[in-house]
Amino acid sequence: MLQLKKLTDNKKKYIELLLLADPEEKAIDKYINDCEVFCLIENEKILGQCAVIEIDKHRCEIKNIAICETIHKKGYGRKFLNLICDYYKDKYFSILVGTADPGIEFYEKCNFKISHRIKNFFIDNYDEEIFDNGIQCIDMIYLERKLK
């Protein structure tokens, strides 16, 4: 059975998972202490990690969500997102997530709708070029899912 476990200390305990979704530790350091951090667990094994930050009293944002590479394309990402959304549905009206172009389709399949775009985000905020599925990440595309 899949479980959501909130980390209350050492939020970077599973940094290798966070680095799958955000490849520079210094970028993670900018937000991790202000986030609630969760692990996705099945049979006592850590399968994924997610960091969520409050934007305002109505919205929160997934700053980082990652699933172990060995179990990609098996539905765990969608299940993890649903658990996170269920966790916050009584507190917030909606949840945002930012991604590059290759990630849009996944989030749209999970009931997120495109909200806005930040031009050149990955170029302006990372030391190295970032590629996802062979495509350079340039703009940050934000998607939003209503929780209520």
Phi and psi in radians as a Rosetta constraint file:
Dihedral C 1 N 2 CA 2 C 2 CIRCULARHARMONIC -1.325 0.35
Dihedral N 2 CA 2 C 2 N 3 CIRCULARHARMONIC 2.413 0.35
Dihedral C 2 N 3 CA 3 C 3 CIRCULARHARMONIC -2.295 0.35
Dihedral N 3 CA 3 C 3 N 4 CIRCULARHARMONIC 2.618 0.35
Dihedral C 3 N 4 CA 4 C 4 CIRCULARHARMONIC -1.834 0.35
Dihedral N 4 CA 4 C 4 N 5 CIRCULARHARMONIC 2.161 0.35
Dihedral C 4 N 5 CA 5 C 5 CIRCULARHARMONIC -2.135 0.35
Dihedral N 5 CA 5 C 5 N 6 CIRCULARHARMONIC 2.205 0.35
Dihedral C 5 N 6 CA 6 C 6 CIRCULARHARMONIC -1.502 0.35
Dihedral N 6 CA 6 C 6 N 7 CIRCULARHARMONIC 2.270 0.35
Dihedral C 6 N 7 CA 7 C 7 CIRCULARHARMONIC -1.489 0.35
Dihedral N 7 CA 7 C 7 N 8 CIRCULARHARMONIC 2.267 0.35
Dihedral C 7 N 8 CA 8 C 8 CIRCULARHARMONIC -1.824 0.35
Dihedral N 8 CA 8 C 8 N 9 CIRCULARHARMONIC -0.305 0.35
Dihedral C 8 N 9 CA 9 C 9 CIRCULARHARMONIC -2.465 0.35
Dihedral N 9 CA 9 C 9 N 10 CIRCULARHARMONIC 2.870 0.35
Dihedral C 9 N 10 CA 10 C 10 CIRCULARHARMONIC 0.805 0.35
Dihedral N 10 CA 10 C 10 N 11 CIRCULARHARMONIC 1.108 0.35
Dihedral C 10 N 11 CA 11 C 11 CIRCULARHARMONIC -1.122 0.35
Dihedral N 11 CA 11 C 11 N 12 CIRCULARHARMONIC -0.285 0.35
Dihedral C 11 N 12 CA 12 C 12 CIRCULARHARMONIC -1.743 0.35
Dihedral N 12 CA 12 C 12 N 13 CIRCULARHARMONIC 0.313 0.35
Dihedral C 12 N 13 CA 13 C 13 CIRCULARHARMONIC -0.980 0.35
Dihedral N 13 CA 13 C 13 N 14 CIRCULARHARMONIC -0.634 0.35
Dihedral C 13 N 14 CA 14 C 14 CIRCULARHARMONIC -1.973 0.35
Dihedral N 14 CA 14 C 14 N 15 CIRCULARHARMONIC 0.861 0.35
Dihedral C 14 N 15 CA 15 C 15 CIRCULARHARMONIC -0.963 0.35
Dihedral N 15 CA 15 C 15 N 16 CIRCULARHARMONIC -0.564 0.35
Dihedral C 15 N 16 CA 16 C 16 CIRCULARHARMONIC -1.063 0.35
Dihedral N 16 CA 16 C 16 N 17 CIRCULARHARMONIC -0.539 0.35
Dihedral C 16 N 17 CA 17 C 17 CIRCULARHARMONIC -1.260 0.35
Dihedral N 17 CA 17 C 17 N 18 CIRCULARHARMONIC -0.814 0.35
Dihedral C 17 N 18 CA 18 C 18 CIRCULARHARMONIC -1.025 0.35
Dihedral N 18 CA 18 C 18 N 19 CIRCULARHARMONIC -0.627 0.35
Dihedral C 18 N 19 CA 19 C 19 CIRCULARHARMONIC -1.219 0.35
Dihedral N 19 CA 19 C 19 N 20 CIRCULARHARMONIC -0.290 0.35
Dihedral C 19 N 20 CA 20 C 20 CIRCULARHARMONIC -1.150 0.35
Dihedral N 20 CA 20 C 20 N 21 CIRCULARHARMONIC -0.594 0.35
Dihedral C 20 N 21 CA 21 C 21 CIRCULARHARMONIC -1.758 0.35
Dihedral N 21 CA 21 C 21 N 22 CIRCULARHARMONIC -0.363 0.35
Dihedral C 21 N 22 CA 22 C 22 CIRCULARHARMONIC -2.449 0.35
Dihedral N 22 CA 22 C 22 N 23 CIRCULARHARMONIC 1.719 0.35
Dihedral C 22 N 23 CA 23 C 23 CIRCULARHARMONIC -1.289 0.35
Dihedral N 23 CA 23 C 23 N 24 CIRCULARHARMONIC -0.034 0.35
Dihedral C 23 N 24 CA 24 C 24 CIRCULARHARMONIC -2.074 0.35
Dihedral N 24 CA 24 C 24 N 25 CIRCULARHARMONIC 2.095 0.35
Dihedral C 24 N 25 CA 25 C 25 CIRCULARHARMONIC -1.038 0.35
Dihedral N 25 CA 25 C 25 N 26 CIRCULARHARMONIC -0.594 0.35
Dihedral C 25 N 26 CA 26 C 26 CIRCULARHARMONIC -1.159 0.35
Dihedral N 26 CA 26 C 26 N 27 CIRCULARHARMONIC -0.479 0.35
Dihedral C 26 N 27 CA 27 C 27 CIRCULARHARMONIC -1.224 0.35
Dihedral N 27 CA 27 C 27 N 28 CIRCULARHARMONIC -0.737 0.35
Dihedral C 27 N 28 CA 28 C 28 CIRCULARHARMONIC -1.090 0.35
Dihedral N 28 CA 28 C 28 N 29 CIRCULARHARMONIC -0.702 0.35
Dihedral C 28 N 29 CA 29 C 29 CIRCULARHARMONIC -1.040 0.35
Dihedral N 29 CA 29 C 29 N 30 CIRCULARHARMONIC -0.463 0.35
Dihedral C 29 N 30 CA 30 C 30 CIRCULARHARMONIC -1.191 0.35
Dihedral N 30 CA 30 C 30 N 31 CIRCULARHARMONIC -0.457 0.35
Dihedral C 30 N 31 CA 31 C 31 CIRCULARHARMONIC -2.143 0.35
Dihedral N 31 CA 31 C 31 N 32 CIRCULARHARMONIC -0.361 0.35
Dihedral C 31 N 32 CA 32 C 32 CIRCULARHARMONIC -1.021 0.35
Dihedral N 32 CA 32 C 32 N 33 CIRCULARHARMONIC -0.670 0.35
Dihedral C 32 N 33 CA 33 C 33 CIRCULARHARMONIC -1.228 0.35
Dihedral N 33 CA 33 C 33 N 34 CIRCULARHARMONIC -0.375 0.35
Dihedral C 33 N 34 CA 34 C 34 CIRCULARHARMONIC -1.647 0.35
Dihedral N 34 CA 34 C 34 N 35 CIRCULARHARMONIC 0.019 0.35
Dihedral C 34 N 35 CA 35 C 35 CIRCULARHARMONIC -1.771 0.35
Dihedral N 35 CA 35 C 35 N 36 CIRCULARHARMONIC 2.767 0.35
Dihedral C 35 N 36 CA 36 C 36 CIRCULARHARMONIC -1.609 0.35
Dihedral N 36 CA 36 C 36 N 37 CIRCULARHARMONIC 2.318 0.35
Dihedral C 36 N 37 CA 37 C 37 CIRCULARHARMONIC -2.059 0.35
Dihedral N 37 CA 37 C 37 N 38 CIRCULARHARMONIC 2.321 0.35
Dihedral C 37 N 38 CA 38 C 38 CIRCULARHARMONIC -2.181 0.35
Dihedral N 38 CA 38 C 38 N 39 CIRCULARHARMONIC 2.631 0.35
Dihedral C 38 N 39 CA 39 C 39 CIRCULARHARMONIC -1.992 0.35
Dihedral N 39 CA 39 C 39 N 40 CIRCULARHARMONIC 2.539 0.35
Dihedral C 39 N 40 CA 40 C 40 CIRCULARHARMONIC -1.703 0.35
Dihedral N 40 CA 40 C 40 N 41 CIRCULARHARMONIC 2.135 0.35
Dihedral C 40 N 41 CA 41 C 41 CIRCULARHARMONIC -2.182 0.35
Dihedral N 41 CA 41 C 41 N 42 CIRCULARHARMONIC 2.408 0.35
Dihedral C 41 N 42 CA 42 C 42 CIRCULARHARMONIC -2.429 0.35
Dihedral N 42 CA 42 C 42 N 43 CIRCULARHARMONIC 2.204 0.35
Dihedral C 42 N 43 CA 43 C 43 CIRCULARHARMONIC 0.896 0.35
Dihedral N 43 CA 43 C 43 N 44 CIRCULARHARMONIC 0.775 0.35
Dihedral C 43 N 44 CA 44 C 44 CIRCULARHARMONIC 1.161 0.35
Dihedral N 44 CA 44 C 44 N 45 CIRCULARHARMONIC 0.208 0.35
Dihedral C 44 N 45 CA 45 C 45 CIRCULARHARMONIC -1.862 0.35
Dihedral N 45 CA 45 C 45 N 46 CIRCULARHARMONIC 2.344 0.35
Dihedral C 45 N 46 CA 46 C 46 CIRCULARHARMONIC -1.356 0.35
Dihedral N 46 CA 46 C 46 N 47 CIRCULARHARMONIC 2.086 0.35
Dihedral C 46 N 47 CA 47 C 47 CIRCULARHARMONIC -1.833 0.35
Dihedral N 47 CA 47 C 47 N 48 CIRCULARHARMONIC -0.388 0.35
Dihedral C 47 N 48 CA 48 C 48 CIRCULARHARMONIC -2.892 0.35
Dihedral N 48 CA 48 C 48 N 49 CIRCULARHARMONIC 2.977 0.35
Dihedral C 48 N 49 CA 49 C 49 CIRCULARHARMONIC -2.536 0.35
Dihedral N 49 CA 49 C 49 N 50 CIRCULARHARMONIC 2.603 0.35
Dihedral C 49 N 50 CA 50 C 50 CIRCULARHARMONIC -2.508 0.35
Dihedral N 50 CA 50 C 50 N 51 CIRCULARHARMONIC 2.406 0.35
Dihedral C 50 N 51 CA 51 C 51 CIRCULARHARMONIC -2.088 0.35
Dihedral N 51 CA 51 C 51 N 52 CIRCULARHARMONIC 2.229 0.35
Dihedral C 51 N 52 CA 52 C 52 CIRCULARHARMONIC -2.216 0.35
Dihedral N 52 CA 52 C 52 N 53 CIRCULARHARMONIC 2.360 0.35
Dihedral C 52 N 53 CA 53 C 53 CIRCULARHARMONIC -2.165 0.35
Dihedral N 53 CA 53 C 53 N 54 CIRCULARHARMONIC 2.525 0.35
Dihedral C 53 N 54 CA 54 C 54 CIRCULARHARMONIC -1.335 0.35
Dihedral N 54 CA 54 C 54 N 55 CIRCULARHARMONIC 2.302 0.35
Dihedral C 54 N 55 CA 55 C 55 CIRCULARHARMONIC -1.587 0.35
Dihedral N 55 CA 55 C 55 N 56 CIRCULARHARMONIC -0.877 0.35
Dihedral C 55 N 56 CA 56 C 56 CIRCULARHARMONIC -2.727 0.35
Dihedral N 56 CA 56 C 56 N 57 CIRCULARHARMONIC -3.007 0.35
Dihedral C 56 N 57 CA 57 C 57 CIRCULARHARMONIC -1.238 0.35
Dihedral N 57 CA 57 C 57 N 58 CIRCULARHARMONIC -0.128 0.35
Dihedral C 57 N 58 CA 58 C 58 CIRCULARHARMONIC -1.908 0.35
Dihedral N 58 CA 58 C 58 N 59 CIRCULARHARMONIC -0.329 0.35
Dihedral C 58 N 59 CA 59 C 59 CIRCULARHARMONIC -2.430 0.35
Dihedral N 59 CA 59 C 59 N 60 CIRCULARHARMONIC 2.627 0.35
Dihedral C 59 N 60 CA 60 C 60 CIRCULARHARMONIC -2.269 0.35
Dihedral N 60 CA 60 C 60 N 61 CIRCULARHARMONIC 2.944 0.35
Dihedral C 60 N 61 CA 61 C 61 CIRCULARHARMONIC -2.328 0.35
Dihedral N 61 CA 61 C 61 N 62 CIRCULARHARMONIC 2.350 0.35
Dihedral C 61 N 62 CA 62 C 62 CIRCULARHARMONIC -1.373 0.35
Dihedral N 62 CA 62 C 62 N 63 CIRCULARHARMONIC 1.945 0.35
Dihedral C 62 N 63 CA 63 C 63 CIRCULARHARMONIC -1.473 0.35
Dihedral N 63 CA 63 C 63 N 64 CIRCULARHARMONIC -0.446 0.35
Dihedral C 63 N 64 CA 64 C 64 CIRCULARHARMONIC -2.791 0.35
Dihedral N 64 CA 64 C 64 N 65 CIRCULARHARMONIC 2.310 0.35
Dihedral C 64 N 65 CA 65 C 65 CIRCULARHARMONIC -2.534 0.35
Dihedral N 65 CA 65 C 65 N 66 CIRCULARHARMONIC 2.280 0.35
Dihedral C 65 N 66 CA 66 C 66 CIRCULARHARMONIC -2.558 0.35
Dihedral N 66 CA 66 C 66 N 67 CIRCULARHARMONIC 2.546 0.35
Dihedral C 66 N 67 CA 67 C 67 CIRCULARHARMONIC -2.092 0.35
Dihedral N 67 CA 67 C 67 N 68 CIRCULARHARMONIC 2.505 0.35
Dihedral C 67 N 68 CA 68 C 68 CIRCULARHARMONIC -0.864 0.35
Dihedral N 68 CA 68 C 68 N 69 CIRCULARHARMONIC 2.353 0.35
Dihedral C 68 N 69 CA 69 C 69 CIRCULARHARMONIC -1.046 0.35
Dihedral N 69 CA 69 C 69 N 70 CIRCULARHARMONIC -0.511 0.35
Dihedral C 69 N 70 CA 70 C 70 CIRCULARHARMONIC -1.213 0.35
Dihedral N 70 CA 70 C 70 N 71 CIRCULARHARMONIC -0.248 0.35
Dihedral C 70 N 71 CA 71 C 71 CIRCULARHARMONIC -2.107 0.35
Dihedral N 71 CA 71 C 71 N 72 CIRCULARHARMONIC 0.345 0.35
Dihedral C 71 N 72 CA 72 C 72 CIRCULARHARMONIC -1.081 0.35
Dihedral N 72 CA 72 C 72 N 73 CIRCULARHARMONIC 2.659 0.35
Dihedral C 72 N 73 CA 73 C 73 CIRCULARHARMONIC 1.154 0.35
Dihedral N 73 CA 73 C 73 N 74 CIRCULARHARMONIC 0.462 0.35
Dihedral C 73 N 74 CA 74 C 74 CIRCULARHARMONIC -2.128 0.35
Dihedral N 74 CA 74 C 74 N 75 CIRCULARHARMONIC 0.210 0.35
Dihedral C 74 N 75 CA 75 C 75 CIRCULARHARMONIC 1.608 0.35
Dihedral N 75 CA 75 C 75 N 76 CIRCULARHARMONIC -0.077 0.35
Dihedral C 75 N 76 CA 76 C 76 CIRCULARHARMONIC -1.191 0.35
Dihedral N 76 CA 76 C 76 N 77 CIRCULARHARMONIC -0.636 0.35
Dihedral C 76 N 77 CA 77 C 77 CIRCULARHARMONIC -1.064 0.35
Dihedral N 77 CA 77 C 77 N 78 CIRCULARHARMONIC -0.805 0.35
Dihedral C 77 N 78 CA 78 C 78 CIRCULARHARMONIC -1.101 0.35
Dihedral N 78 CA 78 C 78 N 79 CIRCULARHARMONIC -0.766 0.35
Dihedral C 78 N 79 CA 79 C 79 CIRCULARHARMONIC -1.112 0.35
Dihedral N 79 CA 79 C 79 N 80 CIRCULARHARMONIC -0.710 0.35
Dihedral C 79 N 80 CA 80 C 80 CIRCULARHARMONIC -1.089 0.35
Dihedral N 80 CA 80 C 80 N 81 CIRCULARHARMONIC -0.826 0.35
Dihedral C 80 N 81 CA 81 C 81 CIRCULARHARMONIC -1.013 0.35
Dihedral N 81 CA 81 C 81 N 82 CIRCULARHARMONIC -0.757 0.35
Dihedral C 81 N 82 CA 82 C 82 CIRCULARHARMONIC -1.112 0.35
Dihedral N 82 CA 82 C 82 N 83 CIRCULARHARMONIC -0.699 0.35
Dihedral C 82 N 83 CA 83 C 83 CIRCULARHARMONIC -1.102 0.35
Dihedral N 83 CA 83 C 83 N 84 CIRCULARHARMONIC -0.732 0.35
Dihedral C 83 N 84 CA 84 C 84 CIRCULARHARMONIC -1.112 0.35
Dihedral N 84 CA 84 C 84 N 85 CIRCULARHARMONIC -0.807 0.35
Dihedral C 84 N 85 CA 85 C 85 CIRCULARHARMONIC -1.086 0.35
Dihedral N 85 CA 85 C 85 N 86 CIRCULARHARMONIC -0.725 0.35
Dihedral C 85 N 86 CA 86 C 86 CIRCULARHARMONIC -1.076 0.35
Dihedral N 86 CA 86 C 86 N 87 CIRCULARHARMONIC -0.691 0.35
Dihedral C 86 N 87 CA 87 C 87 CIRCULARHARMONIC -1.056 0.35
Dihedral N 87 CA 87 C 87 N 88 CIRCULARHARMONIC -0.675 0.35
Dihedral C 87 N 88 CA 88 C 88 CIRCULARHARMONIC -1.710 0.35
Dihedral N 88 CA 88 C 88 N 89 CIRCULARHARMONIC -0.037 0.35
Dihedral C 88 N 89 CA 89 C 89 CIRCULARHARMONIC -1.102 0.35
Dihedral N 89 CA 89 C 89 N 90 CIRCULARHARMONIC -0.458 0.35
Dihedral C 89 N 90 CA 90 C 90 CIRCULARHARMONIC -1.556 0.35
Dihedral N 90 CA 90 C 90 N 91 CIRCULARHARMONIC -0.128 0.35
Dihedral C 90 N 91 CA 91 C 91 CIRCULARHARMONIC -1.861 0.35
Dihedral N 91 CA 91 C 91 N 92 CIRCULARHARMONIC -0.615 0.35
Dihedral C 91 N 92 CA 92 C 92 CIRCULARHARMONIC -2.198 0.35
Dihedral N 92 CA 92 C 92 N 93 CIRCULARHARMONIC 2.732 0.35
Dihedral C 92 N 93 CA 93 C 93 CIRCULARHARMONIC -1.390 0.35
Dihedral N 93 CA 93 C 93 N 94 CIRCULARHARMONIC -0.632 0.35
Dihedral C 93 N 94 CA 94 C 94 CIRCULARHARMONIC -2.645 0.35
Dihedral N 94 CA 94 C 94 N 95 CIRCULARHARMONIC 2.894 0.35
Dihedral C 94 N 95 CA 95 C 95 CIRCULARHARMONIC -2.269 0.35
Dihedral N 95 CA 95 C 95 N 96 CIRCULARHARMONIC 2.394 0.35
Dihedral C 95 N 96 CA 96 C 96 CIRCULARHARMONIC -1.885 0.35
Dihedral N 96 CA 96 C 96 N 97 CIRCULARHARMONIC 2.711 0.35
Dihedral C 96 N 97 CA 97 C 97 CIRCULARHARMONIC -2.541 0.35
Dihedral N 97 CA 97 C 97 N 98 CIRCULARHARMONIC 2.451 0.35
Dihedral C 97 N 98 CA 98 C 98 CIRCULARHARMONIC -1.878 0.35
Dihedral N 98 CA 98 C 98 N 99 CIRCULARHARMONIC 2.467 0.35
Dihedral C 98 N 99 CA 99 C 99 CIRCULARHARMONIC -2.650 0.35
Dihedral N 99 CA 99 C 99 N 100 CIRCULARHARMONIC 3.007 0.35
Dihedral C 99 N 100 CA 100 C 100 CIRCULARHARMONIC -1.670 0.35
Dihedral N 100 CA 100 C 100 N 101 CIRCULARHARMONIC 3.017 0.35
Dihedral C 100 N 101 CA 101 C 101 CIRCULARHARMONIC -0.827 0.35
Dihedral N 101 CA 101 C 101 N 102 CIRCULARHARMONIC -0.768 0.35
Dihedral C 101 N 102 CA 102 C 102 CIRCULARHARMONIC -1.094 0.35
Dihedral N 102 CA 102 C 102 N 103 CIRCULARHARMONIC -0.344 0.35
Dihedral C 102 N 103 CA 103 C 103 CIRCULARHARMONIC -1.578 0.35
Dihedral N 103 CA 103 C 103 N 104 CIRCULARHARMONIC -0.188 0.35
Dihedral C 103 N 104 CA 104 C 104 CIRCULARHARMONIC -1.019 0.35
Dihedral N 104 CA 104 C 104 N 105 CIRCULARHARMONIC -0.823 0.35
Dihedral C 104 N 105 CA 105 C 105 CIRCULARHARMONIC -1.032 0.35
Dihedral N 105 CA 105 C 105 N 106 CIRCULARHARMONIC -0.747 0.35
Dihedral C 105 N 106 CA 106 C 106 CIRCULARHARMONIC -1.024 0.35
Dihedral N 106 CA 106 C 106 N 107 CIRCULARHARMONIC -0.861 0.35
Dihedral C 106 N 107 CA 107 C 107 CIRCULARHARMONIC -1.172 0.35
Dihedral N 107 CA 107 C 107 N 108 CIRCULARHARMONIC -0.621 0.35
Dihedral C 107 N 108 CA 108 C 108 CIRCULARHARMONIC -1.102 0.35
Dihedral N 108 CA 108 C 108 N 109 CIRCULARHARMONIC -0.638 0.35
Dihedral C 108 N 109 CA 109 C 109 CIRCULARHARMONIC -1.167 0.35
Dihedral N 109 CA 109 C 109 N 110 CIRCULARHARMONIC -0.330 0.35
Dihedral C 109 N 110 CA 110 C 110 CIRCULARHARMONIC -1.759 0.35
Dihedral N 110 CA 110 C 110 N 111 CIRCULARHARMONIC 0.412 0.35
Dihedral C 110 N 111 CA 111 C 111 CIRCULARHARMONIC 1.256 0.35
Dihedral N 111 CA 111 C 111 N 112 CIRCULARHARMONIC 0.445 0.35
Dihedral C 111 N 112 CA 112 C 112 CIRCULARHARMONIC -1.672 0.35
Dihedral N 112 CA 112 C 112 N 113 CIRCULARHARMONIC 2.556 0.35
Dihedral C 112 N 113 CA 113 C 113 CIRCULARHARMONIC -2.096 0.35
Dihedral N 113 CA 113 C 113 N 114 CIRCULARHARMONIC 2.492 0.35
Dihedral C 113 N 114 CA 114 C 114 CIRCULARHARMONIC -1.043 0.35
Dihedral N 114 CA 114 C 114 N 115 CIRCULARHARMONIC 2.291 0.35
Dihedral C 114 N 115 CA 115 C 115 CIRCULARHARMONIC -1.833 0.35
Dihedral N 115 CA 115 C 115 N 116 CIRCULARHARMONIC -1.002 0.35
Dihedral C 115 N 116 CA 116 C 116 CIRCULARHARMONIC -2.828 0.35
Dihedral N 116 CA 116 C 116 N 117 CIRCULARHARMONIC 3.078 0.35
Dihedral C 116 N 117 CA 117 C 117 CIRCULARHARMONIC -2.362 0.35
Dihedral N 117 CA 117 C 117 N 118 CIRCULARHARMONIC 2.475 0.35
Dihedral C 117 N 118 CA 118 C 118 CIRCULARHARMONIC -1.962 0.35
Dihedral N 118 CA 118 C 118 N 119 CIRCULARHARMONIC 1.928 0.35
Dihedral C 118 N 119 CA 119 C 119 CIRCULARHARMONIC -1.082 0.35
Dihedral N 119 CA 119 C 119 N 120 CIRCULARHARMONIC 2.416 0.35
Dihedral C 119 N 120 CA 120 C 120 CIRCULARHARMONIC 1.025 0.35
Dihedral N 120 CA 120 C 120 N 121 CIRCULARHARMONIC 0.386 0.35
Dihedral C 120 N 121 CA 121 C 121 CIRCULARHARMONIC -0.971 0.35
Dihedral N 121 CA 121 C 121 N 122 CIRCULARHARMONIC -0.858 0.35
Dihedral C 121 N 122 CA 122 C 122 CIRCULARHARMONIC -1.241 0.35
Dihedral N 122 CA 122 C 122 N 123 CIRCULARHARMONIC -0.536 0.35
Dihedral C 122 N 123 CA 123 C 123 CIRCULARHARMONIC -1.252 0.35
Dihedral N 123 CA 123 C 123 N 124 CIRCULARHARMONIC -0.721 0.35
Dihedral C 123 N 124 CA 124 C 124 CIRCULARHARMONIC -1.358 0.35
Dihedral N 124 CA 124 C 124 N 125 CIRCULARHARMONIC -0.401 0.35
Dihedral C 124 N 125 CA 125 C 125 CIRCULARHARMONIC -1.992 0.35
Dihedral N 125 CA 125 C 125 N 126 CIRCULARHARMONIC -0.020 0.35
Dihedral C 125 N 126 CA 126 C 126 CIRCULARHARMONIC -2.234 0.35
Dihedral N 126 CA 126 C 126 N 127 CIRCULARHARMONIC 2.505 0.35
Dihedral C 126 N 127 CA 127 C 127 CIRCULARHARMONIC -1.223 0.35
Dihedral N 127 CA 127 C 127 N 128 CIRCULARHARMONIC -0.652 0.35
Dihedral C 127 N 128 CA 128 C 128 CIRCULARHARMONIC -1.900 0.35
Dihedral N 128 CA 128 C 128 N 129 CIRCULARHARMONIC 2.688 0.35
Dihedral C 128 N 129 CA 129 C 129 CIRCULARHARMONIC -1.147 0.35
Dihedral N 129 CA 129 C 129 N 130 CIRCULARHARMONIC 2.489 0.35
Dihedral C 129 N 130 CA 130 C 130 CIRCULARHARMONIC -2.004 0.35
Dihedral N 130 CA 130 C 130 N 131 CIRCULARHARMONIC 2.329 0.35
Dihedral C 130 N 131 CA 131 C 131 CIRCULARHARMONIC -2.130 0.35
Dihedral N 131 CA 131 C 131 N 132 CIRCULARHARMONIC 2.482 0.35
Dihedral C 131 N 132 CA 132 C 132 CIRCULARHARMONIC -2.258 0.35
Dihedral N 132 CA 132 C 132 N 133 CIRCULARHARMONIC 2.059 0.35
Dihedral C 132 N 133 CA 133 C 133 CIRCULARHARMONIC 0.934 0.35
Dihedral N 133 CA 133 C 133 N 134 CIRCULARHARMONIC 0.683 0.35
Dihedral C 133 N 134 CA 134 C 134 CIRCULARHARMONIC 1.390 0.35
Dihedral N 134 CA 134 C 134 N 135 CIRCULARHARMONIC 0.025 0.35
Dihedral C 134 N 135 CA 135 C 135 CIRCULARHARMONIC -1.885 0.35
Dihedral N 135 CA 135 C 135 N 136 CIRCULARHARMONIC 2.245 0.35
Dihedral C 135 N 136 CA 136 C 136 CIRCULARHARMONIC -1.187 0.35
Dihedral N 136 CA 136 C 136 N 137 CIRCULARHARMONIC 2.333 0.35
Dihedral C 136 N 137 CA 137 C 137 CIRCULARHARMONIC -1.458 0.35
Dihedral N 137 CA 137 C 137 N 138 CIRCULARHARMONIC 2.134 0.35
Dihedral C 137 N 138 CA 138 C 138 CIRCULARHARMONIC -2.094 0.35
Dihedral N 138 CA 138 C 138 N 139 CIRCULARHARMONIC -1.139 0.35
Dihedral C 138 N 139 CA 139 C 139 CIRCULARHARMONIC -1.611 0.35
Dihedral N 139 CA 139 C 139 N 140 CIRCULARHARMONIC 2.599 0.35
Dihedral C 139 N 140 CA 140 C 140 CIRCULARHARMONIC -1.640 0.35
Dihedral N 140 CA 140 C 140 N 141 CIRCULARHARMONIC 2.139 0.35
Dihedral C 140 N 141 CA 141 C 141 CIRCULARHARMONIC -1.836 0.35
Dihedral N 141 CA 141 C 141 N 142 CIRCULARHARMONIC 2.144 0.35
Dihedral C 141 N 142 CA 142 C 142 CIRCULARHARMONIC -1.673 0.35
Dihedral N 142 CA 142 C 142 N 143 CIRCULARHARMONIC 2.374 0.35
Dihedral C 142 N 143 CA 143 C 143 CIRCULARHARMONIC -2.133 0.35
Dihedral N 143 CA 143 C 143 N 144 CIRCULARHARMONIC 2.652 0.35
Dihedral C 143 N 144 CA 144 C 144 CIRCULARHARMONIC -2.277 0.35
Dihedral N 144 CA 144 C 144 N 145 CIRCULARHARMONIC 2.501 0.35
Dihedral C 144 N 145 CA 145 C 145 CIRCULARHARMONIC -2.189 0.35
Dihedral N 145 CA 145 C 145 N 146 CIRCULARHARMONIC 2.218 0.35
Dihedral C 145 N 146 CA 146 C 146 CIRCULARHARMONIC -1.251 0.35
Dihedral N 146 CA 146 C 146 N 147 CIRCULARHARMONIC 2.404 0.35
Dihedral C 146 N 147 CA 147 C 147 CIRCULARHARMONIC -1.802 0.35
Dihedral N 147 CA 147 C 147 N 148 CIRCULARHARMONIC -0.293 0.35
